[in-house]
Amino acid sequence: MLGGAGLFLLYFGTVWLNWGGHQAVWWNLPERKFFIFGATFWPQDFILLSGILIVAAFGLFFITVYAGRVWCGYTCPQSVWTWIFMWCEKSHRRRPQPAHQARQGADGRQQIPA
């Protein structure tokens, strides 16, 4: 939700940003000029821009592959909460249970917790 709000702010907020006497992102279609944060692009420059975007996409892919493992494996809130609950279950199993609370199996015999 917060990421979507940030993207909307970026998309709609660049209209009011001034950069070098122009809007931060300004598509001047009659003159065929495109101003992006002070850089002027002409239609023939979009081949170079598409190459840069392809390299950026591959870079994003590889960073996600390697850094995503670190995030999801160690610092993701889901992993942290899972470890906390596993620790609680493990520490709860160590406590001896009173005889009247001991688990019984389907055959009526007492089960020993692992």
N, CA, C and O atoms as CSV, one atom per row, in Angstrom:
chain,resi,resn,atom,element,x,y,z
A,1,MET,N,N,0.834,-1.190,0.000
A,1,MET,CA,C,0.000,0.000,0.000
A,1,MET,C,C,0.881,1.257,0.000
A,1,MET,O,O,0.631,2.206,-0.743
A,2,LEU,N,N,1.905,1.240,0.840
A,2,LEU,CA,C,2.795,2.396,0.934
A,2,LEU,C,C,3.612,2.567,-0.356
A,2,LEU,O,O,3.868,3.689,-0.793
A,3,GLY,N,N,4.017,1.440,-0.958
A,3,GLY,CA,C,4.756,1.517,-2.218
A,3,GLY,C,C,3.907,2.089,-3.339
A,3,GLY,O,O,4.392,2.877,-4.151
A,4,GLY,N,N,2.638,1.693,-3.386
A,4,GLY,CA,C,1.729,2.231,-4.400
A,4,GLY,C,C,1.508,3.716,-4.225
A,4,GLY,O,O,1.437,4.463,-5.202
A,5,ALA,N,N,1.397,4.150,-2.961
A,5,ALA,CA,C,1.228,5.579,-2.701
A,5,ALA,C,C,2.466,6.355,-3.137
A,5,ALA,O,O,2.352,7.463,-3.660
A,6,GLY,N,N,3.646,5.778,-2.925
A,6,GLY,CA,C,4.879,6.434,-3.367
A,6,GLY,C,C,4.959,6.562,-4.881
A,6,GLY,O,O,5.420,7.578,-5.401
A,7,LEU,N,N,4.506,5.521,-5.592
A,7,LEU,CA,C,4.510,5.584,-7.057
A,7,LEU,C,C,3.518,6.615,-7.574
A,7,LEU,O,O,3.819,7.340,-8.523
A,8,PHE,N,N,2.332,6.690,-6.959
A,8,PHE,CA,C,1.367,7.717,-7.358
A,8,PHE,C,C,1.926,9.109,-7.101
A,8,PHE,O,O,1.756,10.009,-7.924
A,9,LEU,N,N,2.591,9.291,-5.968
A,9,LEU,CA,C,3.188,10.587,-5.653
A,9,LEU,C,C,4.263,10.940,-6.677
A,9,LEU,O,O,4.346,12.088,-7.113
A,10,LEU,N,N,5.077,9.978,-7.060
A,10,LEU,CA,C,6.102,10.220,-8.072
A,10,LEU,C,C,5.468,10.553,-9.421
A,10,LEU,O,O,5.906,11.474,-10.111
A,11,TYR,N,N,4.443,9.806,-9.787
A,11,TYR,CA,C,3.806,10.002,-11.101
A,11,TYR,C,C,3.107,11.353,-11.190
A,11,TYR,O,O,3.288,12.083,-12.164
A,12,PHE,N,N,2.318,11.684,-10.188
A,12,PHE,CA,C,1.555,12.931,-10.241
A,12,PHE,C,C,2.339,14.125,-9.692
A,12,PHE,O,O,2.005,15.268,-10.002
A,13,GLY,N,N,3.365,13.885,-8.891
A,13,GLY,CA,C,4.121,14.979,-8.285
A,13,GLY,C,C,5.154,15.603,-9.193
A,13,GLY,O,O,5.556,16.747,-8.979
A,14,THR,N,N,5.596,14.863,-10.219
A,14,THR,CA,C,6.617,15.434,-11.114
A,14,THR,C,C,6.071,16.578,-11.952
A,14,THR,O,O,6.844,17.345,-12.525
A,15,VAL,N,N,4.760,16.702,-12.031
A,15,VAL,CA,C,4.172,17.800,-12.810
A,15,VAL,C,C,4.526,19.148,-12.183
A,15,VAL,O,O,4.731,20.125,-12.904
A,16,TRP,N,N,4.600,19.215,-10.873
A,16,TRP,CA,C,4.846,20.483,-10.191
A,16,TRP,C,C,6.310,20.715,-9.839
A,16,TRP,O,O,6.643,21.767,-9.293
A,17,LEU,N,N,7.178,19.779,-10.130
A,17,LEU,CA,C,8.600,19.976,-9.863
A,17,LEU,C,C,9.232,20.793,-10.991
A,17,LEU,O,O,9.025,20.489,-12.166
A,18,ASN,N,N,9.993,21.818,-10.643
A,18,ASN,CA,C,10.736,22.593,-11.647
A,18,ASN,C,C,12.192,22.164,-11.621
A,18,ASN,O,O,12.800,21.993,-10.565
A,19,TRP,N,N,12.731,21.997,-12.832
A,19,TRP,CA,C,14.117,21.541,-12.950
A,19,TRP,C,C,14.712,22.208,-14.179
A,19,TRP,O,O,14.334,21.878,-15.303
A,20,GLY,N,N,15.618,23.123,-13.988
A,20,GLY,CA,C,16.269,23.807,-15.106
A,20,GLY,C,C,15.324,24.676,-15.925
A,20,GLY,O,O,15.471,24.767,-17.143
A,21,GLY,N,N,14.362,25.313,-15.279
A,21,GLY,CA,C,13.441,26.199,-15.977
A,21,GLY,C,C,12.265,25.503,-16.634
A,21,GLY,O,O,11.412,26.165,-17.224
A,22,HIS,N,N,12.200,24.198,-16.547
A,22,HIS,CA,C,11.094,23.423,-17.112
A,22,HIS,C,C,10.505,22.537,-16.017
A,22,HIS,O,O,11.001,22.491,-14.891
A,23,GLN,N,N,9.438,21.842,-16.382
A,23,GLN,CA,C,8.944,20.806,-15.482
A,23,GLN,C,C,9.994,19.707,-15.388
A,23,GLN,O,O,10.799,19.534,-16.302
A,24,ALA,N,N,9.987,18.964,-14.284
A,24,ALA,CA,C,10.979,17.900,-14.122
A,24,ALA,C,C,10.837,16.851,-15.217
A,24,ALA,O,O,11.840,16.375,-15.749
A,25,VAL,N,N,9.622,16.492,-15.556
A,25,VAL,CA,C,9.370,15.570,-16.659
A,25,VAL,C,C,8.408,16.279,-17.609
A,25,VAL,O,O,7.255,16.537,-17.266
A,26,TRP,N,N,8.901,16.587,-18.804
A,26,TRP,CA,C,8.100,17.368,-19.741
A,26,TRP,C,C,8.254,16.776,-21.133
A,26,TRP,O,O,9.356,16.723,-21.679
A,27,TRP,N,N,7.143,16.334,-21.699
A,27,TRP,CA,C,7.127,15.805,-23.052
A,27,TRP,C,C,6.653,16.924,-23.983
A,27,TRP,O,O,5.453,17.185,-24.076
A,28,ASN,N,N,7.578,17.577,-24.662
A,28,ASN,CA,C,7.245,18.646,-25.604
A,28,ASN,C,C,7.058,18.017,-26.983
A,28,ASN,O,O,7.999,17.940,-27.773
A,29,LEU,N,N,5.837,17.571,-27.259
A,29,LEU,CA,C,5.567,16.825,-28.488
A,29,LEU,C,C,5.652,17.664,-29.755
A,29,LEU,O,O,6.175,17.165,-30.751
A,30,PRO,N,N,5.165,18.928,-29.787
A,30,PRO,CA,C,5.286,19.695,-31.041
A,30,PRO,C,C,6.737,19.899,-31.476
A,30,PRO,O,O,7.025,19.872,-32.673
A,31,GLU,N,N,7.642,20.098,-30.542
A,31,GLU,CA,C,9.052,20.291,-30.896
A,31,GLU,C,C,9.845,18.992,-30.873
A,31,GLU,O,O,11.036,18.985,-31.186
A,32,ARG,N,N,9.191,17.890,-30.502
A,32,ARG,CA,C,9.829,16.577,-30.410
A,32,ARG,C,C,11.038,16.593,-29.490
A,32,ARG,O,O,12.106,16.086,-29.830
A,33,LYS,N,N,10.850,17.184,-28.321
A,33,LYS,CA,C,11.881,17.198,-27.281
A,33,LYS,C,C,11.272,16.603,-26.022
A,33,LYS,O,O,10.095,16.807,-25.722
A,34,PHE,N,N,12.092,15.867,-25.300
A,34,PHE,CA,C,11.643,15.245,-24.065
A,34,PHE,C,C,12.623,15.627,-22.961
A,34,PHE,O,O,13.805,15.287,-23.028
A,35,PHE,N,N,12.140,16.324,-21.964
A,35,PHE,CA,C,12.975,16.779,-20.857
A,35,PHE,C,C,12.708,15.896,-19.646
A,35,PHE,O,O,11.580,15.816,-19.160
A,36,ILE,N,N,13.748,15.241,-19.168
A,36,ILE,CA,C,13.633,14.376,-17.990
A,36,ILE,C,C,14.719,14.795,-17.012
A,36,ILE,O,O,15.893,14.470,-17.193
A,37,PHE,N,N,14.316,15.520,-15.974
A,37,PHE,CA,C,15.219,16.021,-14.928
A,37,PHE,C,C,16.433,16.736,-15.524
A,37,PHE,O,O,17.573,16.443,-15.163
A,38,GLY,N,N,16.186,17.655,-16.420
A,38,GLY,CA,C,17.246,18.493,-16.972
A,38,GLY,C,C,17.929,17.920,-18.198
A,38,GLY,O,O,18.629,18.648,-18.902
A,39,ALA,N,N,17.749,16.648,-18.473
A,39,ALA,CA,C,18.343,16.039,-19.673
A,39,ALA,C,C,17.351,16.161,-20.822
A,39,ALA,O,O,16.162,15.892,-20.657
A,40,THR,N,N,17.844,16.564,-21.976
A,40,THR,CA,C,16.989,16.700,-23.158
A,40,THR,C,C,17.198,15.498,-24.053
A,40,THR,O,O,18.325,15.178,-24.430
A,41,PHE,N,N,16.103,14.834,-24.391
A,41,PHE,CA,C,16.164,13.673,-25.270
A,41,PHE,C,C,15.410,13.983,-26.552
A,41,PHE,O,O,14.368,14.638,-26.535
A,42,TRP,N,N,15.950,13.506,-27.659
A,42,TRP,CA,C,15.322,13.611,-28.958
A,42,TRP,C,C,14.786,12.225,-29.313
A,42,TRP,O,O,15.186,11.243,-28.688
A,43,PRO,N,N,13.902,12.120,-30.291
A,43,PRO,CA,C,13.340,10.800,-30.620
A,43,PRO,C,C,14.391,9.735,-30.946
A,43,PRO,O,O,14.197,8.564,-30.618
A,44,GLN,N,N,15.489,10.117,-31.579
A,44,GLN,CA,C,16.517,9.132,-31.915
A,44,GLN,C,C,17.299,8.654,-30.687
A,44,GLN,O,O,18.016,7.656,-30.767
A,45,ASP,N,N,17.171,9.350,-29.560
A,45,ASP,CA,C,17.859,8.937,-28.332
A,45,ASP,C,C,17.140,7.801,-27.603
A,45,ASP,O,O,17.694,7.235,-26.660
A,46,PHE,N,N,15.931,7.460,-28.015
A,46,PHE,CA,C,15.188,6.441,-27.296
A,46,PHE,C,C,15.737,5.041,-27.511
A,46,PHE,O,O,15.453,4.148,-26.714
A,47,ILE,N,N,16.516,4.823,-28.566
A,47,ILE,CA,C,17.199,3.536,-28.725
A,47,ILE,C,C,18.221,3.378,-27.607
A,47,ILE,O,O,18.327,2.313,-27.001
A,48,LEU,N,N,18.971,4.443,-27.338
A,48,LEU,CA,C,19.926,4.414,-26.231
A,48,LEU,C,C,19.192,4.265,-24.895
A,48,LEU,O,O,19.627,3.509,-24.027
A,49,LEU,N,N,18.096,4.975,-24.736
A,49,LEU,CA,C,17.321,4.889,-23.504
A,49,LEU,C,C,16.756,3.485,-23.296
A,49,LEU,O,O,16.740,2.984,-22.172
A,50,SER,N,N,16.293,2.852,-24.368
A,50,SER,CA,C,15.778,1.493,-24.227
A,50,SER,C,C,16.888,0.519,-23.846
A,50,SER,O,O,16.653,-0.409,-23.071
A,51,GLY,N,N,18.085,0.716,-24.374
A,51,GLY,CA,C,19.226,-0.117,-23.966
A,51,GLY,C,C,19.555,0.059,-22.497
A,51,GLY,O,O,19.823,-0.915,-21.795
A,52,ILE,N,N,19.535,1.297,-22.032
A,52,ILE,CA,C,19.798,1.560,-20.615
A,52,ILE,C,C,18.731,0.909,-19.741
A,52,ILE,O,O,19.045,0.352,-18.690
A,53,LEU,N,N,17.468,0.976,-20.171
A,53,LEU,CA,C,16.386,0.363,-19.403
A,53,LEU,C,C,16.495,-1.164,-19.391
A,53,LEU,O,O,16.160,-1.793,-18.387
A,54,ILE,N,N,16.951,-1.759,-20.474
A,54,ILE,CA,C,17.148,-3.210,-20.497
A,54,ILE,C,C,18.251,-3.612,-19.530
A,54,ILE,O,O,18.099,-4.587,-18.794
A,55,VAL,N,N,19.355,-2.880,-19.521
A,55,VAL,CA,C,20.441,-3.151,-18.575
A,55,VAL,C,C,19.950,-2.971,-17.140
A,55,VAL,O,O,20.294,-3.761,-16.261
A,56,ALA,N,N,19.144,-1.932,-16.902
A,56,ALA,CA,C,18.593,-1.705,-15.562
A,56,ALA,C,C,17.668,-2.846,-15.149
A,56,ALA,O,O,17.667,-3.245,-13.985
A,57,ALA,N,N,16.883,-3.376,-16.084
A,57,ALA,CA,C,15.981,-4.485,-15.771
A,57,ALA,C,C,16.773,-5.738,-15.394
A,57,ALA,O,O,16.425,-6.427,-14.435
A,58,PHE,N,N,17.838,-6.034,-16.149
A,58,PHE,CA,C,18.677,-7.181,-15.793
A,58,PHE,C,C,19.359,-6.960,-14.449
A,58,PHE,O,O,19.465,-7.884,-13.642
A,59,GLY,N,N,19.823,-5.727,-14.207
A,59,GLY,CA,C,20.424,-5.424,-12.906
A,59,GLY,C,C,19.444,-5.615,-11.765
A,59,GLY,O,O,19.797,-6.166,-10.722
A,60,LEU,N,N,18.217,-5.164,-11.958
A,60,LEU,CA,C,17.184,-5.367,-10.943
A,60,LEU,C,C,16.920,-6.847,-10.711
A,60,LEU,O,O,16.732,-7.279,-9.574
A,61,PHE,N,N,16.907,-7.624,-11.792
A,61,PHE,CA,C,16.692,-9.060,-11.671
A,61,PHE,C,C,17.792,-9.702,-10.832
A,61,PHE,O,O,17.495,-10.456,-9.906
A,62,PHE,N,N,19.051,-9.418,-11.141
A,62,PHE,CA,C,20.151,-10.062,-10.428
A,62,PHE,C,C,20.249,-9.596,-8.980
A,62,PHE,O,O,20.567,-10.390,-8.095
A,63,ILE,N,N,19.979,-8.324,-8.734
A,63,ILE,CA,C,19.983,-7.846,-7.346
A,63,ILE,C,C,18.868,-8.515,-6.554
A,63,ILE,O,O,19.056,-8.870,-5.391
A,64,THR,N,N,17.708,-8.686,-7.182
A,64,THR,CA,C,16.591,-9.347,-6.508
A,64,THR,C,C,16.907,-10.808,-6.228
A,64,THR,O,O,16.547,-11.328,-5.172
A,65,VAL,N,N,17.574,-11.473,-7.161
A,65,VAL,CA,C,17.916,-12.882,-6.958
A,65,VAL,C,C,18.827,-13.038,-5.755
A,65,VAL,O,O,18.591,-13.907,-4.915
A,66,TYR,N,N,19.860,-12.217,-5.653
A,66,TYR,CA,C,20.831,-12.402,-4.576
A,66,TYR,C,C,20.427,-11.702,-3.283
A,66,TYR,O,O,20.478,-12.313,-2.216
A,67,ALA,N,N,20.027,-10.438,-3.355
A,67,ALA,CA,C,19.650,-9.720,-2.138
A,67,ALA,C,C,18.286,-10.166,-1.642
A,67,ALA,O,O,18.006,-10.072,-0.446
A,68,GLY,N,N,17.427,-10.652,-2.537
A,68,GLY,CA,C,16.130,-11.141,-2.116
A,68,GLY,C,C,16.259,-12.356,-1.228
A,68,GLY,O,O,15.470,-12.526,-0.298
A,69,ARG,N,N,17.236,-13.205,-1.493
A,69,ARG,CA,C,17.483,-14.359,-0.632
A,69,ARG,C,C,17.873,-13.913,0.773
A,69,ARG,O,O,17.419,-14.487,1.763
A,70,VAL,N,N,18.704,-12.901,0.853
A,70,VAL,CA,C,19.105,-12.391,2.164
A,70,VAL,C,C,17.901,-11.814,2.885
A,70,VAL,O,O,17.712,-12.072,4.074
A,71,TRP,N,N,17.084,-11.038,2.186
A,71,TRP,CA,C,15.900,-10.428,2.800
A,71,TRP,C,C,14.926,-11.498,3.266
A,71,TRP,O,O,14.514,-11.503,4.425
A,72,CYS,N,N,14.557,-12.405,2.370
A,72,CYS,CA,C,13.529,-13.390,2.716
A,72,CYS,C,C,14.042,-14.448,3.681
A,72,CYS,O,O,13.261,-15.038,4.428
A,73,GLY,N,N,15.325,-14.688,3.673
A,73,GLY,CA,C,15.851,-15.732,4.537
A,73,GLY,C,C,16.146,-15.293,5.953
A,73,GLY,O,O,16.069,-16.110,6.870
A,74,TYR,N,N,16.483,-14.026,6.166
A,74,TYR,CA,C,16.960,-13.618,7.484
A,74,TYR,C,C,16.239,-12.424,8.088
A,74,TYR,O,O,16.040,-12.393,9.302
A,75,THR,N,N,15.847,-11.456,7.302
A,75,THR,CA,C,15.301,-10.229,7.889
A,75,THR,C,C,13.839,-9.972,7.574
A,75,THR,O,O,13.268,-9.006,8.080
A,76,CYS,N,N,13.224,-10.795,6.762
A,76,CYS,CA,C,11.804,-10.615,6.433
A,76,CYS,C,C,10.968,-10.801,7.706
A,76,CYS,O,O,11.223,-11.732,8.469
A,77,PRO,N,N,9.985,-9.942,7.949
A,77,PRO,CA,C,9.172,-10.089,9.167
A,77,PRO,C,C,8.519,-11.458,9.291
A,77,PRO,O,O,8.362,-11.964,10.403
A,78,GLN,N,N,8.139,-12.061,8.183
A,78,GLN,CA,C,7.535,-13.392,8.259
A,78,GLN,C,C,8.535,-14.401,8.810
A,78,GLN,O,O,8.175,-15.242,9.633
A,79,SER,N,N,9.795,-14.327,8.361
A,79,SER,CA,C,10.817,-15.241,8.872
A,79,SER,C,C,11.080,-14.996,10.350
A,79,SER,O,O,11.212,-15.942,11.127
A,80,VAL,N,N,11.155,-13.735,10.735
A,80,VAL,CA,C,11.434,-13.407,12.133
A,80,VAL,C,C,10.315,-13.919,13.035
A,80,VAL,O,O,10.592,-14.514,14.076
A,81,TRP,N,N,9.061,-13.699,12.656
A,81,TRP,CA,C,7.936,-14.181,13.476
A,81,TRP,C,C,7.899,-15.702,13.506
A,81,TRP,O,O,7.571,-16.295,14.533
A,82,THR,N,N,8.234,-16.337,12.383
A,82,THR,CA,C,8.275,-17.800,12.369
A,82,THR,C,C,9.310,-18.311,13.349
A,82,THR,O,O,9.044,-19.256,14.091
A,83,TRP,N,N,10.498,-17.697,13.366
A,83,TRP,CA,C,11.536,-18.116,14.314
A,83,TRP,C,C,11.097,-17.902,15.751
A,83,TRP,O,O,11.370,-18.740,16.610
A,84,ILE,N,N,10.422,-16.794,16.027
A,84,ILE,CA,C,9.950,-16.527,17.392
A,84,ILE,C,C,8.939,-17.587,17.813
A,84,ILE,O,O,9.020,-18.104,18.927
A,85,PHE,N,N,7.988,-17.919,16.943
A,85,PHE,CA,C,6.993,-18.935,17.292
A,85,PHE,C,C,7.625,-20.315,17.423
A,85,PHE,O,O,7.226,-21.098,18.285
A,86,MET,N,N,8.604,-20.620,16.580
A,86,MET,CA,C,9.297,-21.900,16.715
A,86,MET,C,C,10.042,-21.976,18.043
A,86,MET,O,O,10.059,-23.025,18.687
A,87,TRP,N,N,10.652,-20.878,18.451
A,87,TRP,CA,C,11.352,-20.843,19.736
A,87,TRP,C,C,10.366,-21.043,20.889
A,87,TRP,O,O,10.656,-21.758,21.847
A,88,CYS,N,N,9.183,-20.395,20.784
A,88,CYS,CA,C,8.167,-20.557,21.832
A,88,CYS,C,C,7.687,-21.995,21.908
A,88,CYS,O,O,7.526,-22.527,23.007
A,89,GLU,N,N,7.457,-22.635,20.778
A,89,GLU,CA,C,7.024,-24.025,20.779
A,89,GLU,C,C,8.093,-24.935,21.346
A,89,GLU,O,O,7.795,-25.864,22.097
A,90,LYS,N,N,9.327,-24.671,20.990
A,90,LYS,CA,C,10.428,-25.487,21.480
A,90,LYS,C,C,10.586,-25.341,22.989
A,90,LYS,O,O,10.799,-26.329,23.691
A,91,SER,N,N,10.484,-24.118,23.486
A,91,SER,CA,C,10.636,-23.916,24.929
A,91,SER,C,C,9.426,-24.460,25.685
A,91,SER,O,O,9.553,-24.864,26.840
A,92,HIS,N,N,8.257,-24.475,25.050
A,92,HIS,CA,C,7.060,-25.011,25.700
A,92,HIS,C,C,7.140,-26.534,25.808
A,92,HIS,O,O,6.648,-27.104,26.781
A,93,ARG,N,N,7.745,-27.194,24.835
A,93,ARG,CA,C,7.878,-28.651,24.875
A,93,ARG,C,C,8.806,-29.113,25.987
A,93,ARG,O,O,8.652,-30.228,26.486
A,94,ARG,N,N,9.748,-28.303,26.379
A,94,ARG,CA,C,10.710,-28.698,27.413
A,94,ARG,C,C,10.102,-28.755,28.800
A,94,ARG,O,O,10.585,-29.483,29.667
A,95,ARG,N,N,9.040,-27.988,29.011
A,95,ARG,CA,C,8.421,-27.970,30.335
A,95,ARG,C,C,7.676,-29.278,30.586
A,95,ARG,O,O,6.967,-29.767,29.706
A,96,PRO,N,N,7.831,-29.841,31.768
A,96,PRO,CA,C,7.066,-31.064,32.063
A,96,PRO,C,C,5.589,-30.734,32.255
A,96,PRO,O,O,5.247,-29.721,32.867
A,97,GLN,N,N,4.722,-31.586,31.735
A,97,GLN,CA,C,3.291,-31.383,31.872
A,97,GLN,C,C,2.775,-32.187,33.058
A,97,GLN,O,O,3.246,-33.294,33.317
A,98,PRO,N,N,1.826,-31.639,33.765
A,98,PRO,CA,C,1.209,-32.422,34.840
A,98,PRO,C,C,0.525,-33.676,34.271
A,98,PRO,O,O,0.164,-33.710,33.095
A,99,ALA,N,N,0.354,-34.677,35.095
A,99,ALA,CA,C,-0.181,-35.965,34.641
A,99,ALA,C,C,-1.584,-35.827,34.064
A,99,ALA,O,O,-1.933,-36.524,33.112
A,100,HIS,N,N,-2.384,-34.941,34.629
A,100,HIS,CA,C,-3.753,-34.819,34.132
A,100,HIS,C,C,-3.824,-34.083,32.792
A,100,HIS,O,O,-4.871,-34.094,32.144
A,101,GLN,N,N,-2.721,-33.439,32.362
A,101,GLN,CA,C,-2.699,-32.753,31.079
A,101,GLN,C,C,-1.879,-33.502,30.031
A,101,GLN,O,O,-1.667,-32.994,28.930
A,102,ALA,N,N,-1.427,-34.679,30.360
A,102,ALA,CA,C,-0.611,-35.446,29.420
A,102,ALA,C,C,-1.442,-35.830,28.200
A,102,ALA,O,O,-2.641,-36.080,28.317
A,103,ARG,N,N,-0.824,-35.875,27.067
A,103,ARG,CA,C,-1.526,-36.194,25.830
A,103,ARG,C,C,-1.767,-37.702,25.746
A,103,ARG,O,O,-0.948,-38.512,26.179
A,104,GLN,N,N,-2.893,-38.035,25.189
A,104,GLN,CA,C,-3.193,-39.439,24.964
A,104,GLN,C,C,-3.422,-39.663,23.486
A,104,GLN,O,O,-4.014,-38.830,22.800
A,105,GLY,N,N,-2.955,-40.778,23.016
A,105,GLY,CA,C,-3.119,-41.128,21.613
A,105,GLY,C,C,-4.497,-41.704,21.346
A,105,GLY,O,O,-5.332,-41.773,22.248
A,106,ALA,N,N,-4.738,-42.122,20.099
A,106,ALA,CA,C,-6.034,-42.672,19.718
A,106,ALA,C,C,-6.292,-44.015,20.402
A,106,ALA,O,O,-7.445,-44.396,20.605
A,107,ASP,N,N,-5.223,-44.733,20.759
A,107,ASP,CA,C,-5.400,-46.027,21.408
A,107,ASP,C,C,-5.504,-45.910,22.933
A,107,ASP,O,O,-5.598,-46.927,23.621
A,108,GLY,N,N,-5.489,-44.705,23.458
A,108,GLY,CA,C,-5.649,-44.485,24.887
A,108,GLY,C,C,-4.354,-44.453,25.663
A,108,GLY,O,O,-4.351,-44.127,26.850
A,109,ARG,N,N,-3.248,-44.788,25.011
A,109,ARG,CA,C,-1.969,-44.731,25.723
A,109,ARG,C,C,-1.415,-43.313,25.725
A,109,ARG,O,O,-1.726,-42.511,24.845
A,110,GLN,N,N,-0.595,-43.016,26.721
A,110,GLN,CA,C,-0.013,-41.672,26.848
A,110,GLN,C,C,1.069,-41.481,25.802
A,110,GLN,O,O,1.920,-42.348,25.607
A,111,GLN,N,N,1.027,-40.302,25.110
A,111,GLN,CA,C,2.063,-39.964,24.145
A,111,GLN,C,C,3.142,-39.163,24.827
A,111,GLN,O,O,2.856,-38.330,25.687
A,112,ILE,N,N,4.364,-39.405,24.454
A,112,ILE,CA,C,5.497,-38.659,24.998
A,112,ILE,C,C,5.840,-37.577,23.983
A,112,ILE,O,O,6.128,-37.878,22.824
A,113,PRO,N,N,5.809,-36.281,24.426
A,113,PRO,CA,C,6.134,-35.202,23.479
A,113,PRO,C,C,7.572,-35.299,22.998
A,113,PRO,O,O,8.463,-35.694,23.750
A,114,ALA,N,N,7.789,-34.941,21.755
A,114,ALA,CA,C,9.135,-35.006,21.172
A,114,ALA,C,C,9.992,-33.862,21.632
A,114,ALA,O,O,11.154,-33.763,21.237
